[in-house]
């Protein structure tokens, strides 16, 4: 009986092991199916990602080309801007030179104007002096005329006296000198 029991036990164990192996095989098969599905999903995901990477690489190349074109355009604009700035600097230098020359000319004109005003003031002063001198000359001329008239009157009186004296009798003249 022991052998029978052992045999049954072994058969039972074998059945249990066989069942266990079948369950394991089913689990393994299920797991393999899941793994196959996961691998397929990963392949699809990988293909999708490769396509995205390829698109991104193309986009990046286009962006790099656009960036280079933009950089070249910017460099061209920078060169044009530098030329414009250089031209404007020359024009500014010319304008500053012109302004300096005009300022110098203005200073000369202001100096000349100051001299002109000084001459005008001197002329006005001389004119005032001339007016005063004319007034003084007129006054002195009038005074001289009056003096001449007075002297002429005196000369006339003296002439009359001489004429009278010459016509006086000699006796009266002697008396006149004695007095």
C-alpha atoms as an extended CHARMM CRD file, in Angstrom:
* protein
*
       179  EXT
         1         1  UNK       CA              0.0000000000        0.0000000000        0.0000000000  PROA      1               0.0000000000
         2         2  UNK       CA              2.6840000000        2.2690000000        0.5810000000  PROA      2               0.0000000000
         3         3  UNK       CA              3.6800000000        1.9680000000       -2.9640000000  PROA      3               0.0000000000
         4         4  UNK       CA              0.1760000000        2.4100000000       -4.0690000000  PROA      4               0.0000000000
         5         5  UNK       CA             -0.1290000000        5.4570000000       -1.9330000000  PROA      5               0.0000000000
         6         6  UNK       CA              3.1900000000        6.6450000000       -3.0960000000  PROA      6               0.0000000000
         7         7  UNK       CA              2.1890000000        5.9980000000       -6.6350000000  PROA      7               0.0000000000
         8         8  UNK       CA             -1.0730000000        7.8680000000       -6.1860000000  PROA      8               0.0000000000
         9         9  UNK       CA              0.7220000000       10.5240000000       -4.3820000000  PROA      9               0.0000000000
        10        10  UNK       CA              3.2670000000       10.6540000000       -7.1900000000  PROA      10              0.0000000000
        11        11  UNK       CA              0.4670000000       10.6380000000       -9.8120000000  PROA      11              0.0000000000
        12        12  UNK       CA             -1.3140000000       13.3020000000       -7.8400000000  PROA      12              0.0000000000
        13        13  UNK       CA              1.8810000000       15.2450000000       -7.5510000000  PROA      13              0.0000000000
        14        14  UNK       CA              2.5400000000       14.6870000000      -11.2230000000  PROA      14              0.0000000000
        15        15  UNK       CA             -0.9890000000       15.8590000000      -12.0800000000  PROA      15              0.0000000000
        16        16  UNK       CA             -0.5470000000       18.8430000000       -9.8330000000  PROA      16              0.0000000000
        17        17  UNK       CA              2.8460000000       19.5560000000      -11.4410000000  PROA      17              0.0000000000
        18        18  UNK       CA              1.3600000000       19.0430000000      -14.8730000000  PROA      18              0.0000000000
        19        19  UNK       CA             -1.4930000000       21.3970000000      -13.9820000000  PROA      19              0.0000000000
        20        20  UNK       CA              1.0140000000       23.8170000000      -12.5780000000  PROA      20              0.0000000000
        21        21  UNK       CA              3.1190000000       23.5270000000      -15.7590000000  PROA      21              0.0000000000
        22        22  UNK       CA              0.0250000000       24.0700000000      -17.8800000000  PROA      22              0.0000000000
        23        23  UNK       CA             -0.8840000000       27.1090000000      -15.8030000000  PROA      23              0.0000000000
        24        24  UNK       CA              2.6890000000       28.2830000000      -16.0390000000  PROA      24              0.0000000000
        25        25  UNK       CA              2.6780000000       27.6770000000      -19.7850000000  PROA      25              0.0000000000
        26        26  UNK       CA             -0.6160000000       29.5760000000      -20.0910000000  PROA      26              0.0000000000
        27        27  UNK       CA              0.8140000000       32.3770000000      -17.9990000000  PROA      27              0.0000000000
        28        28  UNK       CA              3.9800000000       32.3240000000      -20.0690000000  PROA      28              0.0000000000
        29        29  UNK       CA              1.9420000000       32.2930000000      -23.2680000000  PROA      29              0.0000000000
        30        30  UNK       CA             -0.1710000000       35.1350000000      -21.9430000000  PROA      30              0.0000000000
        31        31  UNK       CA              2.9500000000       36.9870000000      -20.9110000000  PROA      31              0.0000000000
        32        32  UNK       CA              4.5550000000       36.3450000000      -24.3100000000  PROA      32              0.0000000000
        33        33  UNK       CA              1.3680000000       37.6170000000      -25.9900000000  PROA      33              0.0000000000
        34        34  UNK       CA              1.5000000000       40.6960000000      -23.7800000000  PROA      34              0.0000000000
        35        35  UNK       CA              5.2160000000       41.0720000000      -24.4900000000  PROA      35              0.0000000000
        36        36  UNK       CA              4.5800000000       40.6950000000      -28.2380000000  PROA      36              0.0000000000
        37        37  UNK       CA              1.8300000000       43.2980000000      -27.9850000000  PROA      37              0.0000000000
        38        38  UNK       CA              4.1170000000       45.5570000000      -25.9230000000  PROA      38              0.0000000000
        39        39  UNK       CA              6.9490000000       45.0050000000      -28.4550000000  PROA      39              0.0000000000
        40        40  UNK       CA              4.5550000000       45.8380000000      -31.2960000000  PROA      40              0.0000000000
        41        41  UNK       CA              3.3560000000       48.9280000000      -29.4260000000  PROA      41              0.0000000000
        42        42  UNK       CA              6.9680000000       49.8950000000      -28.7930000000  PROA      42              0.0000000000
        43        43  UNK       CA              7.7870000000       49.3230000000      -32.4910000000  PROA      43              0.0000000000
        44        44  UNK       CA              4.8700000000       51.5470000000      -33.5300000000  PROA      44              0.0000000000
        45        45  UNK       CA              5.8640000000       54.1320000000      -30.9240000000  PROA      45              0.0000000000
        46        46  UNK       CA              9.4880000000       53.8790000000      -32.0840000000  PROA      46              0.0000000000
        47        47  UNK       CA              8.4180000000       54.3260000000      -35.7310000000  PROA      47              0.0000000000
        48        48  UNK       CA              6.2530000000       57.2910000000      -34.7500000000  PROA      48              0.0000000000
        49        49  UNK       CA              9.1070000000       58.8080000000      -32.7370000000  PROA      49              0.0000000000
        50        50  UNK       CA             11.5500000000       58.1800000000      -35.6210000000  PROA      50              0.0000000000
        51        51  UNK       CA              9.1520000000       59.9780000000      -37.9600000000  PROA      51              0.0000000000
        52        52  UNK       CA              8.8890000000       62.8520000000      -35.4540000000  PROA      52              0.0000000000
        53        53  UNK       CA             12.6700000000       62.9540000000      -35.0530000000  PROA      53              0.0000000000
        54        54  UNK       CA             13.0060000000       62.9920000000      -38.8500000000  PROA      54              0.0000000000
        55        55  UNK       CA             10.4670000000       65.8400000000      -39.0700000000  PROA      55              0.0000000000
        56        56  UNK       CA             12.2210000000       67.6970000000      -36.2660000000  PROA      56              0.0000000000
        57        57  UNK       CA             15.5930000000       67.2210000000      -38.0090000000  PROA      57              0.0000000000
        58        58  UNK       CA             14.1190000000       68.6260000000      -41.2460000000  PROA      58              0.0000000000
        59        59  UNK       CA             12.5630000000       71.5130000000      -39.3190000000  PROA      59              0.0000000000
        60        60  UNK       CA             15.8710000000       72.0980000000      -37.5200000000  PROA      60              0.0000000000
        61        61  UNK       CA             17.7650000000       72.1080000000      -40.8400000000  PROA      61              0.0000000000
        62        62  UNK       CA             15.2560000000       74.5940000000      -42.2440000000  PROA      62              0.0000000000
        63        63  UNK       CA             15.5200000000       76.7060000000      -39.0910000000  PROA      63              0.0000000000
        64        64  UNK       CA             19.3340000000       76.6160000000      -39.2970000000  PROA      64              0.0000000000
        65        65  UNK       CA             19.1800000000       77.6160000000      -42.9740000000  PROA      65              0.0000000000
        66        66  UNK       CA             16.6830000000       80.3650000000      -42.1540000000  PROA      66              0.0000000000
        67        67  UNK       CA             18.9080000000       81.4470000000      -39.2600000000  PROA      67              0.0000000000
        68        68  UNK       CA             21.9280000000       81.5720000000      -41.5610000000  PROA      68              0.0000000000
        69        69  UNK       CA             19.9620000000       83.5030000000      -44.1810000000  PROA      69              0.0000000000
        70        70  UNK       CA             18.7400000000       85.8540000000      -41.4730000000  PROA      70              0.0000000000
        71        71  UNK       CA             22.2820000000       86.1920000000      -40.1550000000  PROA      71              0.0000000000
        72        72  UNK       CA             23.5330000000       87.0000000000      -43.6630000000  PROA      72              0.0000000000
        73        73  UNK       CA             20.7030000000       89.5060000000      -44.1180000000  PROA      73              0.0000000000
        74        74  UNK       CA             21.5050000000       91.0260000000      -40.7120000000  PROA      74              0.0000000000
        75        75  UNK       CA             25.2030000000       91.2100000000      -41.6190000000  PROA      75              0.0000000000
        76        76  UNK       CA             24.2300000000       92.9280000000      -44.8590000000  PROA      76              0.0000000000
        77        77  UNK       CA             21.9950000000       95.3360000000      -42.9380000000  PROA      77              0.0000000000
        78        78  UNK       CA             24.7780000000       95.9480000000      -40.4100000000  PROA      78              0.0000000000
        79        79  UNK       CA             27.1910000000       96.7650000000      -43.2530000000  PROA      79              0.0000000000
        80        80  UNK       CA             24.6340000000       99.0880000000      -44.8470000000  PROA      80              0.0000000000
        81        81  UNK       CA             23.9790000000      100.6830000000      -41.4490000000  PROA      81              0.0000000000
        82        82  UNK       CA             27.7170000000      101.1710000000      -40.8970000000  PROA      82              0.0000000000
        83        83  UNK       CA             28.0320000000      102.7920000000      -44.3210000000  PROA      83              0.0000000000
        84        84  UNK       CA             25.0810000000      105.0500000000      -43.5230000000  PROA      84              0.0000000000
        85        85  UNK       CA             26.5630000000      105.8800000000      -40.1140000000  PROA      85              0.0000000000
        86        86  UNK       CA             29.9570000000      106.6430000000      -41.7040000000  PROA      86              0.0000000000
        87        87  UNK       CA             28.2360000000      108.8470000000      -44.2800000000  PROA      87              0.0000000000
        88        88  UNK       CA             26.2330000000      110.5780000000      -41.5380000000  PROA      88              0.0000000000
        89        89  UNK       CA             29.4310000000      111.0270000000      -39.4970000000  PROA      89              0.0000000000
        90        90  UNK       CA             31.0610000000      112.7230000000      -42.5090000000  PROA      90              0.0000000000
        91        91  UNK       CA             28.0040000000      114.9110000000      -43.0050000000  PROA      91              0.0000000000
        92        92  UNK       CA             27.9810000000      115.7190000000      -39.2810000000  PROA      92              0.0000000000
        93        93  UNK       CA             31.6780000000      116.6370000000      -39.4110000000  PROA      93              0.0000000000
        94        94  UNK       CA             30.9720000000      118.8570000000      -42.4160000000  PROA      94              0.0000000000
        95        95  UNK       CA             28.0230000000      120.4430000000      -40.6140000000  PROA      95              0.0000000000
        96        96  UNK       CA             30.1250000000      121.0110000000      -37.4970000000  PROA      96              0.0000000000
        97        97  UNK       CA             32.8210000000      122.5860000000      -39.6850000000  PROA      97              0.0000000000
        98        98  UNK       CA             30.1960000000      124.7700000000      -41.3430000000  PROA      98              0.0000000000
        99        99  UNK       CA             28.7340000000      125.7160000000      -37.9610000000  PROA      99              0.0000000000
       100       100  UNK       CA             32.2220000000      126.5510000000      -36.6540000000  PROA      100             0.0000000000
       101       101  UNK       CA             32.8730000000      128.6910000000      -39.7420000000  PROA      101             0.0000000000
       102       102  UNK       CA             29.4710000000      130.3850000000      -39.3410000000  PROA      102             0.0000000000
       103       103  UNK       CA             30.1730000000      130.9400000000      -35.6380000000  PROA      103             0.0000000000
       104       104  UNK       CA             33.5310000000      132.4980000000      -36.5440000000  PROA      104             0.0000000000
       105       105  UNK       CA             31.8380000000      134.6210000000      -39.2010000000  PROA      105             0.0000000000
       106       106  UNK       CA             29.1340000000      135.5890000000      -36.6970000000  PROA      106             0.0000000000
       107       107  UNK       CA             31.8010000000      136.5510000000      -34.1700000000  PROA      107             0.0000000000
       108       108  UNK       CA             33.5180000000      138.6780000000      -36.8280000000  PROA      108             0.0000000000
       109       109  UNK       CA             30.1650000000      140.2640000000      -37.7070000000  PROA      109             0.0000000000
       110       110  UNK       CA             29.4280000000      140.9300000000      -34.0420000000  PROA      110             0.0000000000
       111       111  UNK       CA             32.8680000000      142.5010000000      -33.6630000000  PROA      111             0.0000000000
       112       112  UNK       CA             32.2890000000      144.6090000000      -36.7850000000  PROA      112             0.0000000000
       113       113  UNK       CA             28.8330000000      145.5340000000      -35.5120000000  PROA      113             0.0000000000
       114       114  UNK       CA             30.3370000000      146.5340000000      -32.1640000000  PROA      114             0.0000000000
       115       115  UNK       CA             32.8870000000      148.6730000000      -33.9890000000  PROA      115             0.0000000000
       116       116  UNK       CA             30.0960000000      150.1160000000      -36.1380000000  PROA      116             0.0000000000
       117       117  UNK       CA             28.0700000000      150.9960000000      -33.0500000000  PROA      117             0.0000000000
       118       118  UNK       CA             31.1740000000      152.5020000000      -31.4610000000  PROA      118             0.0000000000
       119       119  UNK       CA             31.7060000000      154.5990000000      -34.6130000000  PROA      119             0.0000000000
       120       120  UNK       CA             28.0490000000      155.6190000000      -34.5800000000  PROA      120             0.0000000000
       121       121  UNK       CA             28.3510000000      156.6420000000      -30.9380000000  PROA      121             0.0000000000
       122       122  UNK       CA             31.5590000000      158.5190000000      -31.7180000000  PROA      122             0.0000000000
       123       123  UNK       CA             29.8530000000      160.1750000000      -34.7220000000  PROA      123             0.0000000000
       124       124  UNK       CA             26.8350000000      161.0890000000      -32.6090000000  PROA      124             0.0000000000
       125       125  UNK       CA             29.1840000000      162.4740000000      -29.9540000000  PROA      125             0.0000000000
       126       126  UNK       CA             31.0420000000      164.4530000000      -32.6440000000  PROA      126             0.0000000000
       127       127  UNK       CA             27.7260000000      165.6590000000      -34.0790000000  PROA      127             0.0000000000
       128       128  UNK       CA             26.6570000000      166.8240000000      -30.6200000000  PROA      128             0.0000000000
       129       129  UNK       CA             30.0330000000      168.5010000000      -30.2190000000  PROA      129             0.0000000000
       130       130  UNK       CA             29.6290000000      170.0280000000      -33.6980000000  PROA      130             0.0000000000
       131       131  UNK       CA             26.1870000000      171.3410000000      -32.7840000000  PROA      131             0.0000000000
       132       132  UNK       CA             27.6250000000      172.8030000000      -29.5750000000  PROA      132             0.0000000000
       133       133  UNK       CA             30.5690000000      174.2410000000      -31.5410000000  PROA      133             0.0000000000
       134       134  UNK       CA             28.1950000000      175.7280000000      -34.1300000000  PROA      134             0.0000000000
       135       135  UNK       CA             26.0770000000      177.1950000000      -31.3640000000  PROA      135             0.0000000000
       136       136  UNK       CA             29.2150000000      178.5530000000      -29.7320000000  PROA      136             0.0000000000
       137       137  UNK       CA             30.4430000000      179.8290000000      -33.1230000000  PROA      137             0.0000000000
       138       138  UNK       CA             27.0740000000      181.4530000000      -33.7390000000  PROA      138             0.0000000000
       139       139  UNK       CA             27.1740000000      183.0130000000      -30.2760000000  PROA      139             0.0000000000
       140       140  UNK       CA             30.7630000000      184.1470000000      -30.7320000000  PROA      140             0.0000000000
       141       141  UNK       CA             29.9970000000      185.4090000000      -34.2590000000  PROA      141             0.0000000000
       142       142  UNK       CA             27.1040000000      187.3860000000      -32.8780000000  PROA      142             0.0000000000
       143       143  UNK       CA             29.3100000000      188.6770000000      -30.0760000000  PROA      143             0.0000000000
       144       144  UNK       CA             32.0380000000      189.5020000000      -32.6140000000  PROA      144             0.0000000000
       145       145  UNK       CA             29.5260000000      191.3150000000      -34.8130000000  PROA      145             0.0000000000
       146       146  UNK       CA             28.3970000000      193.3060000000      -31.8320000000  PROA      146             0.0000000000
       147       147  UNK       CA             32.0300000000      194.0630000000      -30.9960000000  PROA      147             0.0000000000
       148       148  UNK       CA             32.7340000000      194.9950000000      -34.6260000000  PROA      148             0.0000000000
       149       149  UNK       CA             29.6970000000      197.2360000000      -34.6300000000  PROA      149             0.0000000000
       150       150  UNK       CA             30.8940000000      198.7420000000      -31.3720000000  PROA      150             0.0000000000
       151       151  UNK       CA             34.4530000000      199.1590000000      -32.7350000000  PROA      151             0.0000000000
       152       152  UNK       CA             33.0860000000      200.5900000000      -35.9770000000  PROA      152             0.0000000000
       153       153  UNK       CA             31.0060000000      203.0100000000      -33.9460000000  PROA      153             0.0000000000
       154       154  UNK       CA             34.0920000000      203.9070000000      -31.9710000000  PROA      154             0.0000000000
       155       155  UNK       CA             36.1000000000      204.2730000000      -35.1870000000  PROA      155             0.0000000000
       156       156  UNK       CA             33.3840000000      206.3810000000      -36.6710000000  PROA      156             0.0000000000
       157       157  UNK       CA             33.3040000000      208.4890000000      -33.5430000000  PROA      157             0.0000000000
       158       158  UNK       CA             37.0870000000      208.6700000000      -33.6170000000  PROA      158             0.0000000000
       159       159  UNK       CA             36.9730000000      209.6320000000      -37.2990000000  PROA      159             0.0000000000
       160       160  UNK       CA             34.5340000000      212.3870000000      -36.5360000000  PROA      160             0.0000000000
       161       161  UNK       CA             36.6960000000      213.5210000000      -33.7400000000  PROA      161             0.0000000000
       162       162  UNK       CA             39.7500000000      213.5680000000      -35.9980000000  PROA      162             0.0000000000
       163       163  UNK       CA             37.8060000000      215.4290000000      -38.6400000000  PROA      163             0.0000000000
       164       164  UNK       CA             36.5980000000      217.9200000000      -36.0500000000  PROA      164             0.0000000000
       165       165  UNK       CA             40.0280000000      218.1610000000      -34.6730000000  PROA      165             0.0000000000
       166       166  UNK       CA             41.4310000000      218.8490000000      -38.0650000000  PROA      166             0.0000000000
       167       167  UNK       CA             38.8150000000      221.5080000000      -38.6210000000  PROA      167             0.0000000000
       168       168  UNK       CA             39.2190000000      223.2000000000      -35.3280000000  PROA      168             0.0000000000
       169       169  UNK       CA             41.0900000000      226.4050000000      -35.2230000000  PROA      169             0.0000000000
       170       170  UNK       CA             44.6060000000      226.1140000000      -34.0200000000  PROA      170             0.0000000000
       171       171  UNK       CA             44.0690000000      228.2640000000      -30.9810000000  PROA      171             0.0000000000
       172       172  UNK       CA             41.4250000000      226.0310000000      -29.6070000000  PROA      172             0.0000000000
       173       173  UNK       CA             43.6390000000      223.0740000000      -30.2780000000  PROA      173             0.0000000000
       174       174  UNK       CA             46.3590000000      224.5010000000      -28.1620000000  PROA      174             0.0000000000
       175       175  UNK       CA             43.9470000000      224.9870000000      -25.3310000000  PROA      175             0.0000000000
       176       176  UNK       CA             42.7360000000      221.4320000000      -25.7590000000  PROA      176             0.0000000000
       177       177  UNK       CA             46.2590000000      220.0660000000      -25.4280000000  PROA      177             0.0000000000
       178       178  UNK       CA             46.9190000000      222.1910000000      -22.3960000000  PROA      178             0.0000000000
       179       179  UNK       CA             43.9620000000      220.7890000000      -20.6250000000  PROA      179             0.0000000000
